[in-house]
Amino acid sequence: MTLARVALIAAITTLVSGMAASAQDAGAPASESPSTEATPAEDAAKTELTPEERAEKQARKACKIKICDILATKEPQGDDVSCEIVKTWRESDITKMLGGRFDWPWGKAVCQSKLDMKREQLVNAMTQANYEVALPEQKVSCTLAQKSEGEPYAVGVSIAPKVTFENGKAVSARLNWGEANAPMLAYALIYAGTGFDNSTNVLGPEVVRMVNEFTGRKCKRVKNDLPSHTGYQPQ
């Protein structure tokens, strides 16, 4: 369940969506969204990471292992999930996400969020025929570096994601954007982007794709690191 990663990607994607929403008809099909392109997270794996980025990646892996172990054992008794997630987006990553259609006015972005999830929710999502995971409000904060000298912009958004599962597979999702805080320049983009997604759910299919990728392929990659090491086979 990679909703923390989704939240961080969505925090940047919503800025992109804000640019798109301000320039396109609100009725534009979801296939035109930058979120359907290859994600910067995939490209980042092909580039050399800084020490800070490597530390972030290791922390995210620890959270991934904890979640994947719950999915493997399907054991409802035990600790819930609580992870601090940090992700750095390079300016080049964000520029690629924009696809050259819009200018990114800042430099790199560093986003963080805390993922809190009940163990029972994970187990039910994998074992029940039909189950909705409704997370409590999750806050995402980002700092956007200026290209020239100056203090970075600090922005914050909240989401209350809901993901519906059928037979262990995510089939629908909504991020449910809430309050946003940011300096005026960034706020205009965030307000447009979050409002656009709340009304069209343009990011919903991307959330579904990422959740299923996580519970399948990504958990399989770390199966030998799981405490239970039960020979986990993704659904």
C-alpha positions as CSV (number, residue, x, y, z in Angstrom):
1,M,0.0,0.0,0.0
2,T,2.0,2.9,-1.3
3,L,-0.3,5.7,-0.4
4,A,2.5,7.6,1.2
5,R,4.4,7.5,-2.1
6,V,1.1,8.4,-3.9
7,A,0.7,11.4,-1.6
8,L,4.2,12.7,-2.4
9,I,3.8,12.2,-6.1
10,A,0.3,13.8,-6.0
11,A,1.7,16.8,-4.1
12,I,3.9,17.6,-7.1
13,T,1.4,16.4,-9.7
14,T,-1.3,18.7,-8.3
15,L,1.0,21.7,-9.1
16,V,1.3,20.3,-12.6
17,S,-2.5,19.8,-12.7
18,G,-3.0,23.4,-11.6
19,M,-1.0,24.6,-14.6
20,A,-2.9,22.4,-16.9
21,A,-6.3,23.2,-15.4
22,S,-5.6,26.9,-15.8
23,A,-4.8,26.4,-19.5
24,Q,-7.2,23.6,-20.5
25,D,-10.9,23.0,-20.5
26,A,-11.9,21.3,-17.3
27,G,-13.5,18.6,-19.5
28,A,-10.1,17.4,-20.9
29,P,-9.8,13.6,-20.8
30,A,-7.7,12.0,-18.1
31,S,-5.4,10.5,-20.8
32,E,-4.0,14.0,-21.3
33,S,-2.8,14.3,-17.7
34,P,0.9,14.2,-17.1
35,S,0.3,11.5,-14.5
36,T,-0.2,9.0,-17.3
37,E,3.4,9.5,-18.5
38,A,6.4,7.7,-17.0
39,T,6.8,8.9,-13.5
40,P,9.9,10.8,-12.3
41,A,10.2,8.1,-9.6
42,E,11.0,5.6,-12.3
43,D,13.5,7.8,-14.0
44,A,15.2,8.6,-10.6
45,A,16.3,5.0,-10.3
46,K,18.4,5.5,-13.4
47,T,20.4,8.4,-12.0
48,E,23.0,8.6,-9.3
49,L,21.5,9.6,-6.0
50,T,22.9,12.1,-3.5
51,P,23.6,11.0,0.1
52,E,20.3,12.7,1.1
53,E,18.3,10.9,-1.6
54,R,19.9,7.6,-0.6
55,A,18.9,8.1,3.0
56,E,15.4,8.9,1.9
57,K,15.2,5.8,-0.2
58,Q,16.4,3.6,2.7
59,A,13.8,5.0,5.0
60,R,11.1,4.4,2.4
61,K,12.3,0.8,2.0
62,A,11.9,0.2,5.7
63,C,8.3,1.3,5.5
64,K,7.8,-0.8,2.4
65,I,9.1,-3.9,4.1
66,K,6.8,-3.4,7.1
67,I,3.7,-3.0,4.9
68,C,4.7,-5.9,2.6
69,D,5.2,-8.2,5.6
70,I,1.7,-7.5,6.7
71,L,0.4,-8.3,3.2
72,A,2.4,-11.5,3.2
73,T,1.3,-12.8,6.6
74,K,-2.2,-11.4,6.5
75,E,-1.9,-11.4,10.3
76,P,-4.4,-8.8,11.8
77,Q,-2.6,-8.8,15.2
78,G,0.4,-6.6,15.6
79,D,1.7,-3.1,15.2
80,D,-0.1,-0.6,12.9
81,V,1.8,1.2,10.2
82,S,3.3,4.6,11.0
83,C,6.0,5.9,8.7
84,E,7.7,9.2,8.0
85,I,8.2,9.5,4.3
86,V,10.5,12.0,2.6
87,K,11.0,12.3,-1.2
88,T,13.2,14.8,-3.2
89,W,12.0,15.7,-6.6
90,R,14.7,17.1,-8.9
91,E,13.9,20.0,-11.1
92,S,14.6,17.8,-14.1
93,D,12.1,15.2,-12.9
94,I,9.4,17.8,-12.6
95,T,10.2,19.4,-15.9
96,K,9.9,16.0,-17.6
97,M,6.6,15.4,-15.9
98,L,5.4,18.7,-17.4
99,G,6.3,17.4,-20.8
100,G,7.5,20.8,-22.0
101,R,4.0,22.1,-22.1
102,F,4.3,24.3,-19.1
103,D,7.2,26.0,-17.3
104,W,8.2,24.9,-13.8
105,P,8.9,28.2,-12.0
106,W,10.9,26.6,-9.1
107,G,13.9,24.3,-8.6
108,K,13.8,21.0,-6.7
109,A,11.0,20.1,-4.4
110,V,11.4,18.2,-1.1
111,C,8.1,16.7,0.1
112,Q,7.3,14.8,3.3
113,S,4.3,13.0,4.8
114,K,3.5,10.7,7.7
115,L,1.6,7.6,6.7
116,D,-0.7,6.2,9.4
117,M,-2.6,3.0,8.6
118,K,-4.3,0.3,10.6
119,R,-2.9,-3.1,10.1
120,E,-6.4,-4.5,10.0
121,Q,-7.2,-2.4,6.9
122,L,-4.3,-3.9,5.0
123,V,-5.3,-7.4,5.9
124,N,-9.0,-6.8,5.0
125,A,-8.0,-5.3,1.7
126,M,-6.2,-8.5,0.7
127,T,-8.6,-11.0,2.2
128,Q,-12.1,-9.6,1.7
129,A,-14.1,-9.8,-1.5
130,N,-14.9,-6.1,-1.4
131,Y,-13.3,-3.6,1.0
132,E,-12.7,0.2,1.1
133,V,-9.6,1.5,2.8
134,A,-10.4,5.0,4.1
135,L,-7.4,6.7,5.6
136,P,-7.5,9.5,8.1
137,E,-6.4,12.9,6.9
138,Q,-2.8,12.8,5.7
139,K,-0.8,16.0,5.6
140,V,1.9,16.5,2.9
141,S,4.3,19.4,3.1
142,C,6.8,20.5,0.5
143,T,9.5,23.0,0.1
144,L,10.0,24.5,-3.4
145,A,13.5,25.8,-4.0
146,Q,13.8,29.1,-5.9
147,K,15.9,29.0,-9.0
148,S,17.6,32.2,-8.0
149,E,18.7,33.1,-4.4
150,G,16.1,33.3,-1.7
151,E,14.3,31.2,0.8
152,P,12.3,28.2,-0.5
153,Y,8.5,28.3,-0.7
154,A,6.8,26.2,2.0
155,V,3.5,24.6,0.9
156,G,1.2,22.1,2.6
157,V,-1.8,20.1,1.5
158,S,-4.0,17.5,3.1
159,I,-5.6,14.4,1.6
160,A,-8.0,11.8,2.9
161,P,-7.5,8.9,0.4
162,K,-10.1,6.2,-0.2
163,V,-9.2,3.1,-2.2
164,T,-11.7,0.3,-3.0
165,F,-10.4,-3.3,-3.3
166,E,-12.0,-6.3,-4.9
167,N,-10.4,-9.7,-4.3
168,G,-7.1,-8.1,-3.3
169,K,-6.9,-5.7,-6.2
170,A,-7.4,-1.9,-6.1
171,V,-10.2,-1.0,-8.5
172,S,-11.0,2.6,-7.7
173,A,-9.5,5.5,-5.7
174,R,-9.9,9.1,-4.7
175,L,-7.4,11.4,-3.0
176,N,-10.0,13.8,-1.5
177,W,-7.9,17.0,-1.3
178,G,-8.5,19.2,1.7
179,E,-6.9,22.4,3.0
180,A,-3.9,23.9,1.4
181,N,-1.4,26.4,2.7
182,A,1.2,28.2,0.5
183,P,2.5,31.6,-0.5
184,M,0.2,33.4,-3.0
185,L,2.0,32.4,-6.2
186,A,2.1,28.7,-5.3
187,Y,-1.3,28.7,-3.7
188,A,-3.0,29.7,-7.0
189,L,-1.6,26.6,-8.7
190,I,-2.3,24.3,-5.8
191,Y,-5.9,25.5,-5.4
192,A,-6.6,25.0,-9.1
193,G,-4.9,21.6,-9.1
194,T,-6.6,20.2,-6.0
195,G,-10.0,21.5,-7.1
196,F,-9.6,20.0,-10.6
197,D,-8.8,16.6,-9.1
198,N,-11.6,16.7,-6.6
199,S,-14.1,17.4,-9.4
200,T,-12.7,15.1,-12.0
201,N,-10.7,12.5,-10.1
202,V,-8.1,12.6,-12.8
203,L,-5.5,11.1,-10.4
204,G,-7.7,8.2,-9.3
205,P,-6.6,5.7,-12.0
206,E,-2.9,6.5,-11.3
207,V,-3.5,5.8,-7.6
208,V,-5.1,2.4,-8.5
209,R,-2.1,1.6,-10.8
210,M,0.5,2.5,-8.2
211,V,-1.3,0.6,-5.4
212,N,-1.5,-2.6,-7.5
213,E,2.1,-2.2,-8.6
214,F,3.2,-1.9,-5.0
215,T,1.2,-4.9,-3.6
216,G,2.5,-7.0,-6.5
217,R,5.8,-6.3,-8.2
218,K,7.3,-4.0,-5.6
219,C,6.5,-6.3,-2.6
220,K,7.9,-9.2,-4.6
221,R,11.2,-7.4,-4.9
222,V,11.7,-7.2,-1.1
223,K,10.2,-10.6,-0.2
224,N,13.6,-11.9,1.0
225,D,13.9,-9.0,3.4
226,L,10.6,-9.6,5.1
227,P,10.7,-10.6,8.7
228,S,8.3,-13.4,8.1
229,H,10.0,-14.5,4.8
230,T,7.1,-16.7,4.0
231,G,7.8,-16.9,0.3
232,Y,5.2,-14.2,-0.4
233,Q,3.6,-14.5,-3.8
234,P,1.8,-11.3,-5.0
235,Q,-1.8,-11.6,-6.2
